[in-house]
């Protein structure tokens, strides 16, 4: 139990540090890569805890806004998708494509959440306004997962096991 708690804390901290280190590059992050690798190594349940801890700490670091609701939806959803991909033994290319689709859909999910305040008529305007950033997000997710997923997953397996 104690080692599982330390593992969860460490992996959550790694997400936060990696996000902050890359925050100078708009929509380039390795949180997606790490969450996918975590799901493969520690499983869906443990990774959902990590995603929730990550989101809570982000809420303390940054000013509150509706993006926090998006994070509470999108990161656990990525864990579930990654768990399903693991079950079907998805190829590295399939994982990279899923990460790209995730990056591309991030703004759409955020725009759906923003409907709560701004109304449904704003969905397309908000989504289209952010689409160039989602494209950057998709490309960076695709490349990081394609190149780094296996080495990160293998390293995590060695560290954890």
C-alpha positions, 0 to 999 in steps of 0.5 A: 500500500505504501509503495503504491502511494509513493508510486502514484505521488511520483508519477503525478509529480512527473506529469506536473513537472513535465507539463510545466517544463514544456509550457513555453511551447504552446500545445506541445506536451508529454502529458498525453504520452506519459498518461498512455504509458502509465496506463500500460504499466500501472493500469487504468485504475492507478492512472485515473488516480494519477490523472485526477491528482494532476488535474487537482494540482493544476487547479491550484497552480493556475487561476480557476476557469472552465478548463479544469472541468475539461481536464477532469473529463479529458485526462481520465478519458485518455486513460480509458482509451489507453486501457482499451488500446492495451486490451486490443494490443494496439501497435505503436502507430495506432497509439500515435494516431490515437494520441493525435486524435486526442490532441485534435479533439481537445479543443472540441471537448473544451468548447463543449464544456464552455457551452455551460457558460457561453451557450451552445451558439458559441461552440463552433466559433470557440472550436474553430478559433482553437483549431490551429492550436489543436493541430499543433497539439495533434502533431506533437502528440503523434510524434512524441508517442510514435518516437517515445512511447516504447522507451518510456513504457519500458523504462517505467516497467523497469522502475516499477517492477 
